[in-house]
Amino acid sequence: MSIIFINDLVDLCSVTIKMYLFADGAKLYCHVKNNGNMEDLQTVIKKFVEWTDIWQMKLNIEKYKVISFHH
């Protein structure tokens, strides 16, 4: 059994990207106002995937598929 510390995940985020950590997961949040925000979000997603590769963790992409659009 291995112990994996996830507290360093929040260090992947930029000023415009928020990450919420849970006991068994994490959630990225970004208020997309322009292309720069979209690029920031994509960069954080890539860093997140790299982090999971380093720690040999498998992402469960079937677990969450939420995108919210608000006015």
C-alpha positions as CSV (number, residue, x, y, z in Angstrom):
1,M,0.0,0.0,0.0
2,S,1.2,3.5,-0.8
3,I,0.4,6.8,0.7
4,I,0.1,9.6,-1.8
5,F,0.0,13.2,-0.7
6,I,-2.2,15.4,-2.9
7,N,-1.6,18.8,-1.2
8,D,0.9,19.8,-3.9
9,L,-1.8,19.6,-6.6
10,V,-3.0,23.1,-5.8
11,D,0.5,24.3,-6.7
12,L,-0.3,23.4,-10.4
13,C,-3.0,26.1,-10.5
14,S,-2.6,29.7,-11.8
15,V,-4.3,32.7,-10.3
16,T,-7.4,32.2,-12.5
17,I,-7.7,28.5,-11.8
18,K,-9.0,27.1,-8.5
19,M,-8.7,23.5,-7.4
20,Y,-10.8,21.9,-4.7
21,L,-9.4,18.8,-3.1
22,F,-11.7,16.0,-1.7
23,A,-10.9,12.8,0.1
24,D,-11.1,10.8,-3.1
25,G,-10.8,13.4,-5.9
26,A,-10.2,17.0,-7.0
27,K,-12.2,19.5,-8.9
28,L,-10.8,22.3,-11.2
29,Y,-12.8,25.5,-11.5
30,C,-12.2,28.4,-13.9
31,H,-14.4,31.3,-14.9
32,V,-13.6,31.5,-18.6
33,K,-13.8,35.1,-19.8
34,N,-11.4,35.0,-22.7
35,N,-9.0,32.7,-24.7
36,G,-6.3,33.3,-22.1
37,N,-8.4,31.7,-19.4
38,M,-9.1,28.7,-21.7
39,E,-5.4,28.4,-22.3
40,D,-4.6,28.6,-18.6
41,L,-7.2,25.9,-17.9
42,Q,-5.8,23.6,-20.6
43,T,-2.3,24.1,-19.2
44,V,-3.4,23.1,-15.7
45,I,-5.2,20.1,-17.0
46,K,-2.0,19.0,-18.8
47,K,0.0,19.5,-15.6
48,F,-2.6,17.5,-13.7
49,V,-2.3,14.6,-16.1
50,E,1.5,14.8,-15.8
51,W,1.2,14.7,-12.0
52,T,-0.9,11.6,-12.2
53,D,1.6,10.0,-14.5
54,I,4.5,10.8,-12.1
55,W,2.6,9.3,-9.2
56,Q,1.3,6.4,-11.3
57,M,-2.3,7.2,-10.6
58,K,-5.1,6.4,-13.0
59,L,-7.6,9.1,-13.7
60,N,-11.2,8.0,-13.6
61,I,-12.6,10.2,-16.4
62,E,-15.9,8.4,-16.2
63,K,-16.5,9.8,-12.7
64,Y,-17.1,13.4,-13.5
65,K,-18.2,15.1,-16.7
66,V,-19.6,18.5,-15.5
67,I,-19.3,21.8,-17.4
68,S,-21.5,24.6,-16.1
69,F,-22.5,27.6,-18.2
70,H,-23.9,30.7,-16.5
71,H,-24.8,34.1,-17.7
